[in-house]
Amino acid sequence: MRELSARKWIGSKWRPRLATVVIAILIMVMALPLAGLFFFRLYENQLIRQTEAELIAQGAALAAIYAQEVREAGLAPEKLGTSMPPPSTRDRASPYQPIEPRLDLASDRILPTRPAATAASVDPAFTAIGARLSGILAETQKTTLAGFRLLDPRGVVIAGREEAGLSLAAVEEVRAALAGRYASALRLRVPDQPSPPLYSVSRGTKVRVFVAMPVAVSGKVAGVVYLSRTPNNIVKHLYGERGKVALAAIAILGGTLLIGLVFLRTVSRPIYALMERTNRIAAGDRAAIRPLDHHGTREMAALSAAFLDMAEKLHARSDGIQTFATHVSHELKSPLTAIQGAAELLRDSGSAMDEAEQRRFSDNIVTDAGRLNLLVRRLLDLARAENLEPSGESTSLTAALALLPADDRLAVRLEAGARIGLRISAENAAIVLANLIDNSARHGATLVSITAASADGKATIVVDDDGAGISPSNRGRIFEPFFTTRRDSGGTGMGLGIVLALLKAHDGTIRLVDSASGTRFEIILPAA
């Protein structure tokens, strides 16, 4: 029933197991490097743009040289191509007309491999220009690794490592450049050797960047600088360092396993051990109330200590309840047995008894019934005291003593501290003093002296009497429930228990202190 109640309190909402959470975290840790592969495209697109920018810079330099050669050759205007279109920038008067890289690996369509050049006739004047620039192209290619073609205004190759005298006018980007517009394209590349398997994750390894830049002379197209290059690719570097990549993967896997082992030892294992210990304690195994063999972390050790402390207190409370129930049953059993015996005698032999005997047995029944009534009232008083919630009220000794009825058995004298504020209600303070004064009267005292002093937010109250005092053998038992040396005079042994419970409820204490004569109690309460 208790387990069902706890489950109802917690609720039936699905919650993952700790092991499931740990495994999910470890899988995410292992997947992070793999997820990085999907960001290669962003990096490769940057490499594409970088390659295009480099080709633009090289093309601009070669175009300037090409234009200078055309001007120095003094070619007739009719040998030049179409007129250049007006600049597309906002500031057309500016001498600077930059060309920005525009290729995008993610959105641009990758064209097929470049069409083969076709046969065409070549102008000798442009052939001569190409011959003069061929050396420059060859030396530049050794450093930049780019492919160069110089084309005349009709798209015929006049300089380049191969295809001289053939026409590339049908190529899309060349056709745009012949019309006076810069053009670039991504085309499938034909590798010289098979690509490694790891290249399959990269799109950039399969393409080549082509740039066609028009050469302007006197506002007309004097030719085209056609460049191409395969962009650098990170996958190529990874494949070249595959041994180190494998070591890194092993290190990641080992690190993940190490994280899992540390988490298992420091968190998961202590939690499951504490759960198992909880089940044993709930089943009544008191041997389970001991520290765990392994706590893992400081927080887990603190949690375990708090749990075991709570379990010890619960068991101690259970033992106290059991002992208290035993005392109660014993205290109630004696008068009940006496009442039952007297009633049975009156029932069975009452007719044979004289009036005095009948009255004696009847008085015994009344006396024992009165004791039962007194015990029940004192039990109720003790229960109220143990479950009392502080009201936040305050009072003084003068106000508390004013609530007590006059007692002809002894005199009560307030020696000092009559106005000191006490953080307890006047009614509860009066109950405490009434029980102590009653105990003094039952032990033959004729005078009770009360002294109070306040220091550091605490009020100390000393209650002295001139009675018989308490014997050394009984000093350690006076706060035990039902312990009394005056049972024959109506003592229940619960007065000091009620006093102790009331003071605890108000963060106070009481103790028996040594005295030259009589009995002395010291009470400490928060000062108001």
ABEGO torsion letter per residue (X at the ends): XAAAAAAAAAEABBBBBAAAAAAAAAAAAAAAAAAAAAAAAAAAAAAAAAAAAAAAAAAAAAAAAAAAAAAAAGBBAAABBBBBBBBABABAABABBBBBBABBAAABBBBBBBBBBBBBBBBAAAAAAAAAAAAAAAAAAAAAGBBBBBBBAAGBBABEABGBGBBAAABAAAAAAAAGBBBBBBBBBBBABBBBAAAAABAAAABBBBBBBBBBBGGBBAEBBBBBBBBBBAAAAAAAAAAAAAAAAAAAAAAAAAAAAAAAAAAAAAAAAAAAAAAAAAAGBAAABBBBABAGBAAAAAAAAAAAAAAAAAAAAAAAAAAAAAAAAAAAAAAAAAAAAAAAAAAAAAAABBAAAAAAAAAAAAAAAAAAAAAAAAAAAAAAAAABBBAGBBBBAAAAAAABBBBAABBBBBABGAABBBBBBAAAAAAAAAAAAAAAAAAGBABBBBBBBBBGGBBBBBBBBABAEBBAAAAAAAABBGBBAAAAAGBAGAAAAAAAAAAAAAGBBBBBBBBABEBBBBBBBBBX
